[in-house]
Amino acid sequence: MALRELKVCLLGDTGVGKSSIVWRFVEDSFDPNINPTIGRRD
C-alpha cells in the first residue's frame, strides 16, 4: 500500500485549540496546557 501525503490548513482565532487538535492526531495525546504558538500575544 502506498503512503499518502496530506496537507491541512487550520484557521481560527487565537486560543481556540488549533495546535492542540493537531497534537492530538499526530502524537495521540492531549496536553491541556500546551503553550501558545505563533499567534500569541504577550
SEBA-57878 format. One record per residue: residue number from 1; x, y, z of N, C-alpha, C in turn; residue in three letters. Coordinates in nm, 4 decimals, decimal comma. Example, Ala and Ser with C-alpha at 12.3 -4.5 7.8 and 13.67 -1.06 7.14 Angstrom:
BEGIN
resi  n_px  n_py  n_pz  ca_px  ca_py  ca_pz  c_px  c_py  c_pz  resn
1  1,3190  -0,5690  0,7800  1,2300  -0,4500  0,7800  1,3200  -0,3300  0,7800  ALA .
2  1,2850  -0,2250  0,7080  1,3670  -0,1060  0,7140  1,2900  0,0030  0,7870  SER .
//
This chain:
BEGIN
resi  n_px  n_py  n_pz  ca_px  ca_py  ca_pz  c_px  c_py  c_pz  resn
1  0,0853  -0,1176  0,0000  0,0000  0,0000  0,0000  0,0898  0,1237  0,0000  MET .
2  0,0600  0,2198  -0,0835  0,1393  0,3418  -0,0943  0,1031  0,4393  0,0174  ALA .
3  0,2028  0,5130  0,0640  0,1785  0,6179  0,1626  0,1227  0,7400  0,0918  LEU .
4  0,0363  0,8101  0,1602  -0,0218  0,9315  0,1036  0,0162  1,0505  0,1889  ARG .
5  0,0353  1,1621  0,1226  0,0674  1,2853  0,1927  -0,0568  1,3723  0,1938  GLU .
6  -0,0827  1,4326  0,3070  -0,1999  1,5174  0,3219  -0,1578  1,6466  0,3885  LEU .
7  -0,1991  1,7585  0,3330  -0,1702  1,8884  0,3917  -0,3005  1,9503  0,4373  LYS .
8  -0,2970  2,0064  0,5569  -0,4158  2,0664  0,6166  -0,3802  2,2052  0,6664  VAL .
9  -0,4685  2,2982  0,6455  -0,4506  2,4344  0,6947  -0,5635  2,4629  0,7931  CYS .
10  -0,5286  2,4897  0,9175  -0,6285  2,5201  1,0186  -0,6344  2,6708  1,0409  LEU .
11  -0,7522  2,7254  1,0358  -0,7728  2,8683  1,0572  -0,8630  2,8879  1,1775  LEU .
12  -0,8362  2,9905  1,2532  -0,9220  3,0208  1,3669  -0,8608  3,1289  1,4537  GLY .
13  -0,9405  3,1783  1,5438  -0,8953  3,2824  1,6347  -0,7868  3,2298  1,7282  ASP .
14  -0,7139  3,3235  1,7858  -0,6103  3,2893  1,8825  -0,6727  3,2204  2,0032  THR .
15  -0,6103  3,1110  2,0461  -0,6532  3,0442  2,1683  -0,7691  2,9480  2,1553  GLY .
16  -0,8054  2,9072  2,0349  -0,9189  2,8158  2,0200  -0,8802  2,6688  2,0195  VAL .
17  -0,7489  2,6372  2,0120  -0,7057  2,4986  2,0211  -0,6602  2,4349  1,8917  GLY .
18  -0,6192  2,5143  1,7952  -0,5721  2,4575  1,6680  -0,4503  2,3691  1,6889  LYS .
19  -0,3543  2,4151  1,7649  -0,2339  2,3355  1,7914  -0,2668  2,2108  1,8715  SER .
20  -0,3600  2,2216  1,9643  -0,3981  2,1071  2,0464  -0,4613  1,9957  1,9630  SER .
21  -0,5436  2,0298  1,8677  -0,6086  1,9274  1,7861  -0,5072  1,8601  1,6944  ILE .
22  -0,4117  1,9371  1,6423  -0,3060  1,8777  1,5600  -0,2220  1,7836  1,6449  VAL .
23  -0,1817  1,8280  1,7637  -0,1012  1,7455  1,8536  -0,1740  1,6162  1,8885  TRP .
24  -0,3063  1,6233  1,9052  -0,3862  1,5053  1,9391  -0,3777  1,4003  1,8293  ARG .
25  -0,3849  1,4406  1,7045  -0,3817  1,3440  1,5948  -0,2399  1,2973  1,5615  PHE .
26  -0,1391  1,3825  1,5784  -0,0016  1,3458  1,5453  0,0603  1,2580  1,6528  VAL .
27  0,0464  1,2962  1,7788  0,1116  1,2258  1,8890  0,0166  1,1341  1,9666  GLU .
28  -0,1112  1,1353  1,9337  -0,2122  1,0556  2,0033  -0,2125  1,0836  2,1535  ASP .
29  -0,1967  1,2108  2,1879  -0,2050  1,2529  2,3273  -0,2645  1,3932  2,3307  SER .
30  -0,3047  1,4355  2,4498  -0,3641  1,5681  2,4648  -0,3009  1,6372  2,5844  PHE .
31  -0,2548  1,7598  2,5642  -0,1971  1,8400  2,6712  -0,2801  1,9668  2,6853  ASP .
32  -0,3605  1,9766  2,7902  -0,4443  2,0960  2,8063  -0,3639  2,2220  2,8360  PRO .
33  -0,2358  2,2064  2,8646  -0,1514  2,3213  2,8990  -0,0498  2,3529  2,7904  ASN .
34  -0,0811  2,3220  2,6649  0,0121  2,3489  2,5552  0,0364  2,4990  2,5451  ILE .
35  0,1631  2,5356  2,5204  0,1993  2,6775  2,5101  0,1468  2,7371  2,3806  ASN .
36  0,1108  2,8664  2,3838  0,0675  2,9327  2,2617  0,1765  2,9285  2,1555  PRO .
37  0,1369  2,9286  2,0290  0,2325  2,9244  1,9192  0,2433  3,0619  1,8543  THR .
38  0,2526  3,0705  1,7253  0,2812  3,1956  1,6539  0,1841  3,3083  1,6875  ILE .
39  0,0572  3,2803  1,7017  -0,0421  3,3851  1,7214  -0,0489  3,4416  1,8611  GLY .
40  0,0428  3,4078  1,9477  0,0336  3,4509  2,0872  0,0522  3,6014  2,1021  ARG .
41  -0,0100  3,6545  2,2045  0,0042  3,7961  2,2362  0,0654  3,8061  2,3750  ARG .
42  0,1780  3,8771  2,3837  0,2456  3,8917  2,5134  0,2146  4,0246  2,5769  ASP .
//
